[in-house]
Amino acid sequence: LDSDRLPVYKDYFNHFSSGAPITDILDLDILLDSIFVTTDAGIFAGNYKVDNLKSAAGWGKIFTGTSAKQFLPGIEPLIIFDSSISQRENNLWIEYYDFPSEYPNYCEKKIDGDYIECAIDLDCSDYPDPEDPNKKLNLGFCGQKLIRAEQDEGLVKLLFDKWYYELENGELTFSYEISVGNQDMEKNIIGGKMKTEFTSFTFTENGNRFIGLNDYGLLSISAENNVSPIIFAPNTPFNNKYNAITVTSAGILAATTQLGSLVWGGEKYQNYIPSRYYTYYPNISNTVQFNYVSLLYNPGE
């Protein structure tokens, strides 16, 4: 980092393999002098102090499959897949945990308001259209979408779009399914995501969990009481992009978009939300300082 704490460019590497082409880099990890790159063509490892990482010969392929989502390096490294985790023991990848035993797998998108359960012979991205047998529908991915995974003091912590897991020695020790917000509203009128989903997580030293929620605030799960989570949401605008903005003669700022309007007089933000989106946001409380009221109108495009 430079004096302004910004990264200093040194080099780049893009020639990991001379075999199958790589189109996506899914994860990047550094442990000591080694770099691990998870791609759609496998997982590659190289030592940036010893190997010539400009050449494909400098990279070793530690996993040859194409379905890895994230790699957790360590003495006994882990590979996270859509529905399971594998651990390396004696140079072999063996199953560490299997997710489908804990929750059913469904396609990401609905048909006629209902989720479609995934199966071995069902491809969500190429699902037969029930109204036209000659057409296919793209229902997104199958199962939970992995957001982030990390390993800390023997615990494997995994965040999916709707679930949070903690594993120890291959056993589930804690799980939480999202129970706040609105998972039924897929998109707003301009195509933006409206469904409440997990976005990130962190921990305090005493073990309290904080999980980010898409456009909803923070979810706090106490180490002592994990059955009554608390929502935190600040005094903030509901959006950071507006189609029109003005300042009145009284110095009050007003802004609007298809998704609602904002008024700010210098202290609290007041959000005006169309009734169809009103139930998406958290109820105002001592920990939810997000101010909003419902307006009875249907937004247009």
URCORHU-V44612 format. One record per residue. PHI is phi in degrees with one decimal (* if undefined). D_FIRST is the distance of its C-alpha to the first C-alpha in Angstrom with 1 decimal. Layout:
PHI&D_FIRST  PHI&D_FIRST
This chain:
*&0.0  -87.1&3.8  -63.4&6.8  -94.6&7.5  64.7&4.9  -105.1&5.0  -62.0&4.5  -102.9&5.6  -66.1&9.2  -121.6&10.9  -166.0&14.1  -139.2&16.3  -133.1&19.3  -142.9&22.3  -113.0&25.3  -84.7&25.7  -149.2&29.5  -97.2&32.4  -97.3&34.6  -61.3&34.6  -66.7&32.4  -107.1&29.3  -110.7&29.2  -136.9&26.9  -102.1&23.7  -97.4&24.3  -158.8&21.7  -136.9&18.7  -134.8&18.2  -128.7&16.5  -132.9&18.5  55.9&17.9  -99.2&17.8  -102.8&19.4  -114.6&18.6  -119.6&21.3  -120.4&22.0  -94.0&24.8  -129.8&26.8  -78.5&30.3  -120.8&31.4  124.1&30.4  -113.2&27.5  -116.4&25.9  -132.1&24.0  -151.2&22.4  -99.4&20.8  -73.7&17.9  -92.3&18.7  -110.6&22.4  -89.8&23.3  -87.2&23.2  -79.4&21.7  -75.4&22.7  -107.7&26.2  -61.7&27.8  -67.3&29.3  -81.7&26.0  -109.8&26.0  -101.9&28.4  -95.8&30.0  -93.5&30.3  -147.2&31.9  -96.8&34.2  -70.2&35.1  -115.1&33.9  -108.7&33.9  -68.6&30.8  -107.8&28.6  -154.5&26.0  -118.5&25.4  -115.0&24.7  -71.5&24.0  160.6&25.6  -61.9&28.7  -120.4&30.8  -64.9&28.6  -123.7&29.7  -117.2&30.0  -98.1&30.5  -112.1&33.1  -60.2&34.8  -128.9&37.6  -161.7&36.8  -128.9&34.4  -117.6&34.9  -123.2&33.9  -90.3&34.0  -134.7&36.6  54.0&38.0  65.9&36.3  -120.8&38.0  -92.6&36.6  -118.2&38.9  -67.8&39.1  -101.7&37.3  -160.1&38.2  -121.4&40.1  -77.5&39.5  -56.5&42.7  -68.7&44.7  -101.3&43.0  -153.2&43.1  -72.7&44.9  -95.0&43.0  -128.3&43.6  -65.9&42.5  -60.8&39.9  -104.2&42.3  -96.6&45.8  -125.0&49.2  52.9&51.7  83.0&49.7  -121.3&49.6  -77.2&46.9  -102.3&47.9  -71.9&47.6  -75.4&45.9  -144.0&47.9  -59.1&47.5  -96.3&49.5  -117.4&47.8  -104.1&44.9  -60.3&43.6  -79.2&42.2  -140.9&45.7  -86.7&48.1  -62.4&51.7  -69.8&52.5  -64.5&55.3  -97.1&56.9  -147.6&56.8  -63.1&57.0  -89.5&56.0  -116.4&52.6  -121.6&49.4  -114.6&47.0  -97.6&43.2  -96.9&42.7  80.5&39.1  -85.8&37.8  -103.0&39.9  83.8&39.1  -79.8&36.1  -93.8&32.8  -70.5&30.0  -96.8&27.0  -164.3&25.0  -137.3&25.7  -151.5&24.2  -122.3&25.7  -147.1&25.6  51.1&28.1  86.4&30.7  -97.0&30.6  -101.3&29.8  -112.2&28.9  -129.6&29.5  -115.9&29.3  -107.6&31.6  -65.9&32.6  -125.6&35.5  -130.6&35.2  -128.0&33.1  -125.8&33.9  -128.1&33.3  -123.0&34.6  -140.8&35.4  53.8&37.0  77.5&37.8  -116.2&39.6  -74.5&38.9  -108.1&38.4  -159.9&37.4  -147.6&37.4  -145.5&37.4  -96.9&38.6  -54.9&37.5  -130.8&40.5  -123.6&39.3  76.9&39.1  -137.9&40.9  -91.0&40.6  -87.5&43.6  -89.5&42.1  -70.8&40.3  -141.1&39.5  -89.8&40.1  -68.7&42.2  -103.0&39.5  91.8&38.2  -75.5&35.3  -69.8&34.9  -115.8&36.8  -65.5&37.2  -72.9&35.6  -138.8&33.1  -71.6&30.5  -124.4&26.9  -167.0&24.6  -154.8&25.0  -155.0&23.7  -137.4&25.4  -94.0&26.0  -63.7&26.7  -87.7&30.4  94.6&30.4  -70.4&30.7  -102.3&29.6  -124.5&28.1  -120.7&28.4  -75.0&27.4  -122.7&30.3  -61.5&30.4  51.2&31.3  -137.8&32.9  119.4&30.7  -117.5&29.8  -105.5&32.2  -107.0&32.3  -116.9&34.2  -70.9&35.1  -66.4&35.2  -87.4&38.7  -134.8&40.0  -95.9&38.7  -104.8&41.7  -128.1&41.1  -66.3&37.6  -117.9&36.6  -96.8&35.2  -116.9&32.8  -142.6&32.4  -81.0&31.3  -73.3&33.2  -153.4&31.6  -64.8&32.8  -75.7&33.9  -145.9&32.1  -115.3&29.3  -138.8&31.3  -131.0&34.7  -81.4&37.4  -146.9&38.7  -146.6&37.7  -152.2&39.7  -123.5&40.2  -74.8&43.7  -62.8&45.7  -86.9&45.1  84.1&41.3  -92.5&40.9  -87.7&38.3  -132.9&39.7  -143.8&38.2  -146.7&39.6  -152.6&39.0  -63.1&41.2  -96.5&39.8  147.2&40.8  -133.8&40.4  -134.9&38.5  -129.0&39.7  -136.8&37.7  -104.0&39.4  117.3&36.5  -123.1&36.4  -90.7&37.0  -83.4&36.4  -114.8&39.6  -103.0&39.4  -115.1&42.5  -111.7&42.5  -56.6&45.2  -58.4&47.4  -69.8&46.5  -106.1&42.9  -60.2&43.7  -72.2&44.0  -71.2&40.5  -89.3&38.8  -71.2&39.0  -67.7&41.9  -65.6&41.2  -153.4&41.2  -63.7&39.8  -102.5&36.5  -109.4&36.6  -98.4&36.2  -72.7&36.0  -97.3&39.1  -158.7&41.1  -133.1&44.7  -92.7&46.5  -115.6&48.2  -82.5&51.2  -154.7&50.4  -100.7&49.2  -66.9&46.3  -102.2&46.9  -79.5&44.8
